[in-house]
Amino acid sequence: MSRHDSLYFADGTLTLQDLDGTLFNVYRHHFIAKSGFFSGMLTLPSPDQPTPIQNASNGISDSTAVPLPPNFTTVEYEKFLNFIFNVGSLDIPLVTDLCAILKTSHFFAAESGVQYAVHYLQAHANFPAALRFRMGCDYSIVSWVKAAFDDLVAVPVIDMTVEDEALLGTQAFRALVLTQAKVTDHRMSLAVCPPLPTHATWCRNPAYCQTQWESAWTSIAGPLGWLIKEELSGAEIHNKLDLWVPMAMTGECRLLTCSRLKEDLKREEVIIDSAVTALIRLVVV
């Protein structure tokens, strides 16, 4: 058994104890004000037995410590309490710390902790897609589920770790594999049968433009390479098309042809969006 004195105050303290026997001394009123869970335990009437925190004799000493729910580890409780009492570094926390704060704050109805964790996690550069997907499912953050699934579609299944698969779960992993297969089929069909060039009304040499388009298409540095080699997302290919100049093809003809190609690529977005919509119904809490 150990004690965390960093959260200890001289007056109005509340002693908590987790499943491992670790004791936490916290400032009672501040803690209750921050947590809807504990506020309810303290203030809601109980016709039969008072809750541990309502009993005035509990939480005033080590021997009468209020037991914490066994849902979290000692480290997760420590991260949660450190946040509640503004203890620790002012630097942006690690992803693991933010996840711990989100999990505990959600359970204990500490809205400030939820908002804090969500704010920093969604902008964190080291928030892996598979973990983002799991946290989005567990805490009903649909935008995270969609963004993570979009990112994961571009990652070959063979490159995923066992941890990634566990975070996704069986249903999501199966949906991901099926979606990747559909996107690959669509891309291969497009690579084999590229769209014909669309000519401007004033194009003086359609045959020349078509030759330039076909030559540019088959270049590995052009759309064919983007589709079958570089494993870019549809959005990334869209951006590349805006800057792409296929040799000496007439400018207006190029714009019209690339616009048509973008429409063909939108089929990929439809495939992914359909998979995400179906998946959200199954896995989001």
C-alpha positions as CSV (number, residue, x, y, z in Angstrom):
1,M,0.0,0.0,0.0
2,S,1.3,3.4,-0.8
3,R,0.1,7.0,-0.4
4,H,-0.1,9.8,-2.9
5,D,0.6,12.9,-0.8
6,S,0.8,15.3,-3.7
7,L,-3.0,15.7,-3.6
8,Y,-3.2,16.1,0.2
9,F,-4.7,19.2,1.8
10,A,-4.7,20.0,5.5
11,D,-8.5,20.5,5.8
12,G,-11.5,19.0,4.3
13,T,-9.7,15.9,2.9
14,L,-11.2,12.8,1.5
15,T,-9.2,9.5,1.4
16,L,-9.8,7.2,-1.6
17,Q,-8.4,3.7,-2.1
18,D,-8.1,1.8,-5.4
19,L,-8.2,-1.9,-5.9
20,D,-4.4,-2.2,-5.5
21,G,-4.6,-0.6,-2.1
22,T,-3.1,2.7,-3.1
23,L,-4.4,5.6,-1.0
24,F,-5.2,9.0,-2.5
25,N,-5.8,12.0,-0.2
26,V,-7.8,14.7,-2.0
27,Y,-9.5,17.9,-1.2
28,R,-13.1,16.8,-0.7
29,H,-15.2,19.7,-1.9
30,H,-13.1,20.5,-4.9
31,F,-13.0,16.9,-6.0
32,I,-16.8,16.5,-5.7
33,A,-17.4,19.8,-7.6
34,K,-15.3,18.5,-10.5
35,S,-17.0,15.0,-10.7
36,G,-20.7,14.5,-11.4
37,F,-20.2,10.9,-10.3
38,F,-19.0,11.8,-6.8
39,S,-21.3,14.8,-6.5
40,G,-24.3,12.4,-7.1
41,M,-23.0,10.0,-4.5
42,L,-22.7,12.8,-2.0
43,T,-26.0,14.6,-2.6
44,L,-28.6,12.2,-3.9
45,P,-30.8,10.8,-1.1
46,S,-30.5,7.1,-0.3
47,P,-33.5,5.4,1.3
48,D,-31.7,2.3,2.4
49,Q,-28.0,2.7,3.0
50,P,-25.8,5.8,2.5
51,T,-23.1,5.5,-0.1
52,P,-19.5,5.3,1.2
53,I,-19.0,8.9,0.5
54,Q,-22.2,10.0,2.1
55,N,-21.3,8.3,5.4
56,A,-19.6,11.0,7.4
57,S,-17.2,8.6,9.0
58,N,-15.8,7.3,5.7
59,G,-12.9,8.9,3.9
60,I,-11.6,10.8,6.9
61,S,-8.7,8.4,7.6
62,D,-6.7,5.6,5.9
63,S,-8.7,2.9,7.7
64,T,-12.0,4.3,6.5
65,A,-10.9,5.1,2.9
66,V,-13.6,5.3,0.3
67,P,-13.1,2.4,-2.2
68,L,-12.7,3.5,-5.9
69,P,-14.4,1.5,-8.6
70,P,-12.1,-1.2,-9.9
71,N,-12.4,0.0,-13.5
72,F,-9.0,1.7,-13.7
73,T,-5.4,1.2,-12.8
74,T,-3.5,3.1,-10.2
75,V,-1.7,5.1,-12.9
76,E,-4.9,6.0,-14.6
77,Y,-6.4,7.2,-11.3
78,E,-3.2,9.2,-10.7
79,K,-3.4,10.9,-14.1
80,F,-7.1,11.8,-13.5
81,L,-6.5,13.2,-10.0
82,N,-3.5,15.1,-11.2
83,F,-5.6,16.8,-13.8
84,I,-8.4,17.6,-11.4
85,F,-6.0,19.3,-9.0
86,N,-3.8,20.8,-11.6
87,V,-0.7,18.9,-10.6
88,G,2.1,18.2,-13.1
89,S,3.8,19.6,-16.1
90,L,2.4,22.4,-18.2
91,D,3.7,20.7,-21.4
92,I,1.2,18.9,-23.7
93,P,0.7,15.5,-22.1
94,L,1.5,12.2,-23.7
95,V,-1.2,10.3,-25.6
96,T,-1.3,7.7,-22.9
97,D,-1.9,10.3,-20.3
98,L,-4.6,12.0,-22.3
99,C,-6.3,8.6,-22.9
100,A,-6.2,7.9,-19.2
101,I,-7.8,11.3,-18.4
102,L,-10.5,10.7,-21.1
103,K,-11.4,7.3,-19.8
104,T,-11.6,8.2,-16.2
105,S,-13.2,11.6,-16.8
106,H,-15.9,10.0,-18.9
107,F,-16.7,7.5,-16.2
108,F,-16.7,10.0,-13.3
109,A,-18.7,12.6,-15.3
110,A,-15.9,15.1,-15.1
111,E,-16.7,17.2,-18.1
112,S,-13.7,19.5,-17.9
113,G,-11.4,16.4,-18.1
114,V,-13.3,15.0,-21.2
115,Q,-13.0,18.4,-23.0
116,Y,-9.4,18.7,-22.1
117,A,-8.5,15.2,-23.3
118,V,-10.5,15.5,-26.5
119,H,-9.0,18.9,-27.4
120,Y,-5.4,17.7,-27.1
121,L,-5.9,14.2,-28.5
122,Q,-7.6,15.3,-31.7
123,A,-4.7,17.6,-32.5
124,H,-1.9,15.3,-31.2
125,A,0.6,14.2,-33.8
126,N,1.3,10.9,-32.1
127,F,-2.3,9.7,-31.8
128,P,-2.2,6.4,-33.8
129,A,-5.2,5.8,-36.1
130,A,-6.1,2.4,-34.5
131,L,-6.2,4.0,-31.1
132,R,-8.1,7.0,-32.4
133,F,-10.7,4.6,-33.8
134,R,-11.0,2.7,-30.5
135,M,-11.4,5.8,-28.4
136,G,-13.9,7.2,-30.9
137,C,-16.0,4.1,-30.6
138,D,-15.8,3.9,-26.8
139,Y,-16.7,7.5,-26.3
140,S,-19.0,8.2,-29.2
141,I,-16.7,10.6,-31.0
142,V,-17.9,9.8,-34.5
143,S,-15.5,12.2,-36.3
144,W,-12.6,10.2,-34.8
145,V,-14.0,6.9,-36.1
146,K,-14.4,8.2,-39.6
147,A,-11.0,10.0,-39.7
148,A,-9.2,6.9,-38.3
149,F,-10.9,4.5,-40.7
150,D,-10.0,6.8,-43.7
151,D,-6.3,6.7,-42.6
152,L,-6.4,2.9,-42.0
153,V,-7.8,2.1,-45.4
154,A,-4.5,3.4,-46.9
155,V,-2.4,1.1,-44.6
156,P,-1.8,-2.5,-46.0
157,V,-3.2,-5.1,-43.6
158,I,0.2,-6.8,-43.5
159,D,1.8,-3.7,-42.0
160,M,-0.7,-3.6,-39.1
161,T,0.5,-4.7,-35.7
162,V,-1.3,-7.2,-33.3
163,E,-2.0,-4.2,-31.1
164,D,-3.7,-2.4,-34.0
165,E,-5.9,-5.4,-34.7
166,A,-6.9,-5.7,-31.1
167,L,-7.9,-2.0,-30.9
168,L,-10.0,-2.3,-34.0
169,G,-11.8,-5.5,-32.9
170,T,-13.1,-8.3,-35.2
171,Q,-15.9,-6.4,-36.8
172,A,-14.0,-3.3,-37.6
173,F,-11.0,-5.3,-38.9
174,R,-13.2,-7.4,-41.2
175,A,-14.9,-4.2,-42.5
176,L,-11.4,-2.7,-43.1
177,V,-10.2,-5.7,-45.1
178,L,-13.4,-5.8,-47.2
179,T,-13.2,-2.0,-47.8
180,Q,-9.5,-2.2,-48.9
181,A,-10.4,-4.9,-51.3
182,K,-13.2,-2.9,-52.9
183,V,-11.0,0.2,-53.1
184,T,-8.2,-1.8,-54.7
185,D,-10.7,-3.3,-57.3
186,H,-12.0,0.1,-58.1
187,R,-8.4,1.5,-58.6
188,M,-7.3,-1.4,-60.7
189,S,-10.4,-1.0,-63.0
190,L,-9.6,2.7,-63.3
191,A,-5.9,2.0,-64.0
192,V,-6.7,-0.5,-66.7
193,C,-9.5,1.6,-68.3
194,P,-8.5,5.3,-67.7
195,P,-11.1,7.9,-68.7
196,L,-10.7,9.3,-72.2
197,P,-9.7,13.0,-72.4
198,T,-12.4,15.6,-72.4
199,H,-11.7,18.3,-74.9
200,A,-12.5,22.0,-74.7
201,T,-14.8,23.3,-77.5
202,W,-12.0,25.3,-79.0
203,C,-9.4,22.5,-78.9
204,R,-7.6,22.6,-82.2
205,N,-6.0,19.2,-82.1
206,P,-8.0,16.6,-80.1
207,A,-5.8,13.8,-81.4
208,Y,-2.7,15.4,-80.1
209,C,-4.3,16.1,-76.7
210,Q,-5.3,12.4,-76.5
211,T,-1.8,11.2,-77.3
212,Q,-0.4,13.5,-74.6
213,W,-2.9,12.3,-72.1
214,E,-2.3,8.6,-72.8
215,S,1.5,9.1,-72.6
216,A,1.1,11.0,-69.3
217,W,-1.3,8.5,-67.9
218,T,1.1,5.5,-68.4
219,S,3.9,7.4,-66.7
220,I,4.7,6.0,-63.3
221,A,4.9,9.7,-62.1
222,G,1.3,10.3,-63.2
223,P,-2.1,9.1,-62.1
224,L,-1.4,5.5,-62.9
225,G,1.5,5.5,-60.4
226,W,-0.5,7.3,-57.8
227,L,-3.2,4.6,-58.1
228,I,-1.2,1.5,-58.0
229,K,2.2,2.3,-56.5
230,E,2.2,5.2,-54.0
231,E,-0.9,4.1,-52.0
232,L,-2.3,7.6,-51.8
233,S,-5.8,8.4,-50.6
234,G,-8.4,9.7,-53.0
235,A,-8.1,13.1,-51.4
236,E,-4.3,13.1,-51.9
237,I,-4.7,12.2,-55.5
238,H,-7.2,15.0,-55.9
239,N,-4.6,17.5,-54.6
240,K,-1.9,16.1,-56.9
241,L,-4.2,16.4,-59.9
242,D,-4.7,20.2,-59.3
243,L,-0.9,20.6,-59.8
244,W,-0.3,18.0,-62.4
245,V,0.6,19.1,-66.0
246,P,0.6,16.2,-68.4
247,M,3.3,17.3,-70.9
248,A,2.0,19.6,-73.6
249,M,-1.8,18.8,-73.3
250,T,-3.9,21.9,-73.8
251,G,-4.6,23.6,-70.5
252,E,-8.4,23.6,-70.7
253,C,-8.5,20.1,-71.9
254,R,-6.3,19.0,-69.0
255,L,-8.6,20.7,-66.5
256,L,-11.7,19.1,-67.9
257,T,-10.1,15.7,-68.1
258,C,-8.8,15.9,-64.5
259,S,-12.2,17.0,-63.3
260,R,-13.7,13.9,-64.8
261,L,-11.1,11.7,-63.2
262,K,-11.9,13.3,-59.8
263,E,-15.5,12.3,-60.3
264,D,-14.4,8.7,-61.0
265,L,-12.2,8.8,-57.8
266,K,-15.2,9.8,-55.8
267,R,-16.4,6.3,-56.1
268,E,-13.6,5.4,-53.7
269,E,-15.0,7.9,-51.1
270,V,-18.5,6.4,-51.5
271,I,-17.1,2.9,-50.7
272,I,-15.3,4.1,-47.6
273,D,-18.1,6.3,-46.3
274,S,-20.6,3.4,-46.7
275,A,-18.4,1.1,-44.7
276,V,-17.9,3.7,-42.0
277,T,-21.7,4.4,-41.7
278,A,-22.4,0.7,-41.4
279,L,-19.6,0.2,-38.9
280,I,-20.6,3.1,-36.7
281,R,-24.0,1.5,-36.1
282,L,-22.3,-1.6,-34.9
283,V,-19.3,-0.4,-32.8
284,V,-20.0,3.1,-31.5
285,V,-21.3,3.0,-27.9
